[in-house]
Amino acid sequence: MTEIAPSQQPRVIAAAILLVTLVGVSLALSNPLLSLEMERWGLSSTIAGLTASAAGLGTVLAVPLVPRTARRLGVPLTLGLSLVAASGGMILFWLWQDVWAWTALRFLLGCAIGVVFTLSEFWINAAADPARRGTIMGIYATALYAGFASGPLLLALSGTTGFIPYALTAMLIALGLIPLLLAGKNTPRVDQPASHSVLRFVVAVPTATFGALIFGAAETGIIVQLPVHNVRLGYPEKAAALLLSAFTLGNVLMQMPLGWLSDRMDRRVLLFILATCSALLALALPLGPPGFWSFSFLLFLLGGASGAIYTVGLAHLGARFSGADLAAANAAFVLLYSVGLMIGPPVIGLGMDHLGRLGLPVAMTAMFGLYALLVLARMRRGPR
């Protein structure tokens, strides 16, 4: 793997963060854009949801191939091809408006985006100073979540009809080529085969990988189901949507301080604390004091604590592995996060169907509680 001079580390890490943030903005812009367009076609929510799931399937199938592909083609070329494919795919969505074509394009887009996230996070982890890895991952997560938050705003400015929003999304993805070129030869390399397959790394470091799964499930489940849950609690629809913003704001604002904290303590202990706090905060949602602002504060804390599981989990991977093994472990991390994206909404939805207003808090508490038990078991097995 390329050794990066300390003086070059900030520039190289900033390039990777900018690249993946641009892709994050484009995702947050394109997902509602495509959903609204299919709604105008008169498609059922079930069909639209299955079409969206094709992206998750593409990521799950593509990610295990990333370490081998990056070793053969190099990290810059693999990233560059993925960015070009994703950017071109957004133009094809506009040119080829058919539900079957969009399903195929979403599958291919999921493949490309999975590659981008896997290699970008590997890049940041590999280039980070070990003493500041958690802080750097916190900066990365803050930038990414801010990008996710800005996507809907850009969609509102560009409109949801016509060629402009598709062209804007394609342009944002293509702009990721600029930081890739600026990083030049300082991009980390994958020179040797990993010591294990990607699937083997899923169980090699479950403290990190299953943290990604739980956060992916919780994050997507809340984004999809929380507005419905809030309406059932009696909040007006606009207030229900604003409450989701409190969860997102917690994600954005709490990653850097919690990442900084992870550099100063055993990350497994911190992951256990975060999982336990997330479980208790989820449990408190139906039990806490009534009122919009108190409920918003609970969601803000839940967003920050649960989001930091992803951030600290990434730093934990970087401390455990390097080179090809880090690339493979990062692929396992993104793989389980993608699985979480697919299972979260139906699991929480099942709880809401059977337990009513308690369904979302109970499902969330169960997920975080099981993860806390897993981390505790791993801590009892061996030293730091």
C-alpha positions in Angstrom: 0.0 0.0 0.0 1.2 3.5 -0.8 2.9 5.2 2.1 1.5 8.7 2.4 3.7 11.5 3.7 2.3 13.2 6.8 2.3 16.5 5.0 0.1 15.0 2.2 -2.4 13.2 4.5 -4.9 16.1 5.0 -5.0 16.8 1.2 -5.5 13.1 0.4 -8.1 12.5 3.0 -10.0 15.7 2.1 -10.1 14.5 -1.6 -11.6 11.2 -0.5 -14.2 12.9 1.8 -15.1 15.4 -1.0 -15.6 12.5 -3.5 -17.9 10.4 -1.4 -19.8 13.5 -0.1 -20.6 14.5 -3.7 -21.9 11.0 -4.3 -23.9 11.2 -1.1 -25.6 14.5 -2.2 -26.5 12.9 -5.5 -28.0 9.9 -3.8 -30.1 12.1 -1.6 -31.3 14.0 -4.6 -31.9 11.1 -6.9 -33.8 8.7 -4.6 -36.8 11.1 -4.1 -36.6 12.2 -7.7 -37.0 8.7 -9.0 -39.7 7.9 -6.4 -41.8 10.9 -7.4 -41.4 10.1 -11.1 -42.7 6.6 -10.6 -45.6 8.0 -8.6 -46.5 10.1 -11.6 -46.5 7.0 -13.7 -49.2 5.6 -11.5 -47.1 2.7 -10.2 -48.1 1.1 -6.8 -45.9 1.7 -3.8 -45.0 -2.0 -3.8 -43.7 -1.9 -7.3 -41.8 1.3 -6.6 -40.3 -0.2 -3.5 -39.2 -3.3 -5.2 -37.5 -1.2 -7.9 -35.6 0.7 -5.3 -34.6 -2.6 -3.6 -32.7 -3.5 -6.8 -30.1 -0.9 -5.8 -29.5 -2.6 -2.5 -29.2 -6.0 -4.2 -26.7 -4.5 -6.6 -24.6 -3.3 -3.8 -24.7 -6.6 -1.9 -23.6 -8.5 -5.0 -20.9 -6.1 -6.1 -19.2 -5.3 -2.9 -17.6 -8.7 -2.3 -15.8 -8.3 -5.7 -14.3 -4.9 -4.8 -11.0 -6.0 -3.2 -10.0 -8.3 -6.1 -11.1 -5.7 -8.7 -9.2 -2.9 -7.0 -6.1 -5.1 -6.9 -6.2 -5.8 -10.6 -7.3 -2.4 -11.9 -6.0 -0.2 -9.1 -8.1 1.9 -6.7 -8.2 5.1 -8.9 -9.3 3.3 -12.1 -11.9 1.2 -10.2 -13.3 4.3 -8.5 -13.2 6.3 -11.8 -15.1 3.7 -13.8 -17.7 3.5 -11.0 -18.2 7.2 -11.0 -18.6 7.3 -14.8 -21.1 4.4 -14.7 -23.2 6.1 -12.0 -23.1 9.5 -13.7 -24.0 8.0 -17.1 -26.7 5.9 -15.5 -28.5 9.1 -14.2 -28.7 10.3 -17.8 -30.1 6.9 -18.9 -32.9 7.3 -16.3 -34.1 10.3 -18.2 -33.7 8.8 -21.7 -35.1 5.4 -20.9 -38.3 5.8 -18.9 -39.6 2.3 -18.4 -40.1 0.5 -15.1 -38.1 -2.6 -16.2 -35.3 -0.4 -17.5 -35.3 1.6 -14.3 -35.1 -1.6 -12.2 -32.0 -2.6 -14.2 -30.5 0.8 -13.9 -31.0 1.0 -10.2 -29.3 -2.4 -9.9 -26.3 -1.1 -11.8 -26.4 2.2 -9.9 -26.3 0.2 -6.6 -23.3 -1.8 -7.9 -21.4 1.4 -8.7 -22.3 3.3 -5.5 -21.3 0.2 -3.4 -17.8 0.3 -5.1 -17.5 4.0 -4.4 -18.3 3.8 -0.7 -16.2 0.7 -0.1 -13.1 2.1 -1.7 -13.6 5.7 -0.4 -13.9 4.5 3.1 -10.9 2.2 2.7 -9.0 5.2 1.3 -9.8 7.4 4.3 -9.1 4.7 6.8 -5.8 3.8 5.2 -4.6 7.4 4.9 -5.7 8.4 8.5 -3.2 9.0 11.3 -3.8 6.1 13.7 -3.9 8.5 16.7 -6.6 10.6 15.0 -8.5 7.9 13.1 -11.7 8.3 15.0 -11.7 12.1 14.6 -11.1 11.8 10.9 -13.9 9.3 10.6 -16.1 11.7 12.5 -15.3 14.5 10.0 -16.1 12.1 7.1 -19.4 11.1 8.7 -20.4 14.7 9.3 -19.6 15.7 5.7 -21.5 12.7 4.4 -24.6 13.3 6.5 -24.6 17.0 5.7 -24.5 15.9 2.0 -27.5 13.6 2.5 -29.3 16.5 4.2 -28.6 18.9 1.3 -29.9 16.6 -1.5 -33.6 17.3 -0.9 -32.9 21.0 -0.8 -31.1 20.9 -4.2 -34.1 18.9 -5.6 -36.5 21.6 -4.4 -34.3 24.2 -6.2 -34.0 22.2 -9.5 -37.5 20.9 -9.6 -38.7 17.3 -9.9 -39.6 17.3 -13.6 -37.7 17.7 -16.8 -34.0 17.0 -17.6 -32.4 19.4 -15.2 -32.6 17.3 -11.9 -31.2 14.3 -13.8 -28.4 16.3 -15.3 -27.6 17.9 -12.0 -27.3 14.5 -10.3 -25.1 13.2 -13.1 -22.9 16.3 -12.8 -22.5 16.0 -9.0 -21.3 12.4 -9.4 -19.0 13.3 -12.3 -17.4 16.0 -10.1 -16.1 13.3 -7.9 -13.5 12.6 -10.6 -11.8 15.9 -9.7 -10.7 15.0 -6.2 -9.8 11.6 -7.5 -7.4 13.2 -10.0 -6.1 15.6 -7.5 -5.1 12.8 -5.1 -3.0 11.4 -7.9 -0.5 8.7 -6.9 -1.3 9.2 -3.2 -4.4 7.0 -3.5 -3.9 3.9 -1.4 -3.2 0.7 -3.4 -4.3 -2.9 -2.9 -1.2 -4.8 -3.8 -1.8 -8.3 -2.3 -4.7 -10.6 -2.0 -6.6 -10.4 1.3 -5.9 -13.1 3.8 -9.6 -14.1 3.8 -12.7 -13.7 1.6 -15.0 -10.7 2.2 -17.6 -13.0 3.8 -15.0 -14.3 6.2 -14.4 -10.8 7.4 -18.1 -10.4 8.3 -17.5 -12.8 11.2 -13.8 -11.9 11.8 -14.7 -8.5 13.3 -18.5 -8.6 14.1 -18.2 -5.7 16.5 -17.8 -3.4 13.5 -19.6 -5.3 10.7 -22.8 -6.0 12.7 -22.7 -2.5 14.0 -23.0 -1.4 10.3 -25.9 -3.8 9.8 -27.8 -2.5 12.9 -27.3 1.1 12.0 -28.3 0.6 8.4 -31.5 -1.1 9.5 -32.3 1.5 12.2 -31.4 4.5 10.0 -33.5 3.4 7.0 -36.3 2.1 9.2 -36.6 5.4 10.9 -36.4 7.4 7.7 -39.2 5.3 6.1 -41.4 4.6 9.2 -40.9 7.5 11.7 -43.2 10.0 9.9 -46.0 7.3 9.9 -45.3 6.6 13.6 -45.4 10.3 14.4 -48.7 10.8 12.6 -50.2 7.9 14.6 -49.0 9.6 17.8 -51.2 12.6 16.8 -48.7 15.0 15.3 -49.7 16.9 12.2 -48.0 15.7 9.0 -45.6 18.7 8.8 -44.6 18.3 12.4 -44.1 14.6 11.8 -41.7 15.3 9.0 -39.8 17.9 11.0 -39.2 15.4 13.8 -37.3 13.3 11.3 -35.0 16.3 10.8 -34.1 16.2 14.5 -32.9 12.6 14.1 -30.8 13.7 11.0 -29.4 16.7 12.8 -28.1 14.5 15.6 -26.3 12.4 13.0 -24.7 15.5 11.6 -23.6 17.3 14.8 -22.5 14.4 17.1 -20.1 12.5 14.9 -17.0 14.6 15.3 -17.1 14.7 19.1 -17.8 11.0 19.4 -15.1 10.2 16.8 -12.7 12.3 18.9 -13.7 10.4 22.0 -13.1 7.1 20.3 -9.4 8.0 19.8 -9.1 8.2 23.6 -10.7 5.0 24.8 -11.3 1.4 23.9 -13.6 1.6 20.9 -15.4 -1.6 21.8 -16.4 0.0 25.1 -17.6 3.1 23.3 -19.6 0.9 20.9 -21.2 -0.9 23.8 -22.1 2.5 25.4 -23.5 3.8 22.1 -25.6 0.7 21.5 -26.9 0.7 25.1 -27.8 4.4 25.0 -29.5 3.9 21.6 -31.6 1.1 23.0 -32.6 3.1 26.0 -33.4 6.2 23.9 -35.5 4.1 21.6 -37.3 2.7 24.6 -37.9 6.2 26.0 -39.7 7.4 22.8 -43.2 6.4 24.0 -42.3 6.9 27.7 -40.7 10.3 27.6 -42.4 13.6 28.5 -45.0 14.7 25.9 -44.4 17.6 23.6 -42.8 18.4 20.2 -39.5 19.7 21.6 -38.9 17.0 24.1 -39.6 14.3 21.5 -37.3 16.2 19.1 -34.5 16.1 21.7 -34.8 12.4 22.2 -34.7 11.8 18.4 -31.6 14.2 18.2 -29.8 12.1 20.8 -30.8 8.8 19.1 -29.6 10.0 15.8 -26.2 11.0 17.2 -25.7 7.9 19.3 -26.8 5.4 16.6 -25.0 7.2 13.8 -21.7 7.1 15.8 -21.9 3.3 15.8 -21.1 3.5 12.0 -18.4 6.1 12.6 -16.6 4.3 15.5 -17.1 0.9 13.7 -15.1 2.2 10.7 -12.3 3.5 13.0 -12.3 0.1 14.7 -11.7 -1.6 11.3 -8.9 0.7 10.5 -7.2 -0.1 13.8 -7.5 -3.8 13.2 -6.5 -4.2 9.6 -4.3 -2.6 6.8 -3.7 -3.0 3.1 -5.8 -5.7 1.3 -7.3 -6.9 4.6 -8.6 -3.4 5.3 -10.1 -3.2 1.8 -11.8 -6.6 2.3 -13.0 -5.7 5.8 -14.4 -2.4 4.6 -16.2 -4.4 1.8 -17.8 -6.6 4.5 -18.7 -3.5 6.5 -20.5 -1.9 3.5 -22.1 -5.3 2.6 -23.8 -5.7 6.0 -24.8 -2.0 6.0 -26.6 -2.6 2.7 -28.3 -5.7 4.1 -29.4 -3.5 7.0 -30.9 -1.0 4.6 -33.1 -3.7 3.1 -34.3 -5.4 6.3 -34.8 -2.3 8.5 -38.1 -0.9 7.1 -40.0 -4.3 7.0 -38.8 -5.3 10.5 -39.9 -2.0 12.0 -43.0 -2.0 9.9 -43.9 -5.5 11.2 -43.5 -4.2 14.8 -45.8 -1.2 14.0 -48.5 -3.5 12.5 -48.6 -5.8 15.6 -47.8 -3.4 18.4 -49.2 -0.1 17.2 -47.5 3.0 18.6 -45.1 0.8 20.6 -43.9 -1.1 17.5 -41.2 1.3 16.3 -39.6 1.8 19.8 -39.8 -1.9 20.6 -38.2 -3.0 17.3 -35.5 -0.4 17.6 -34.8 -1.3 21.3 -34.5 -5.0 20.3 -32.0 -4.3 17.5 -29.7 -2.1 19.5 -30.0 -4.3 22.6 -29.0 -7.4 20.6 -26.0 -5.5 19.2 -25.0 -4.3 22.7 -25.0 -8.0 23.9 -22.8 -9.0 20.9 -20.3 -6.3 21.7 -20.3 -7.3 25.4 -19.7 -10.9 24.4 -16.8 -9.9 22.2 -15.3 -7.8 25.0 -15.5 -10.7 27.4 -13.7 -13.0 24.9 -10.4 -11.2 24.8 -8.3 -8.1 25.5 -8.5 -4.9 23.5 
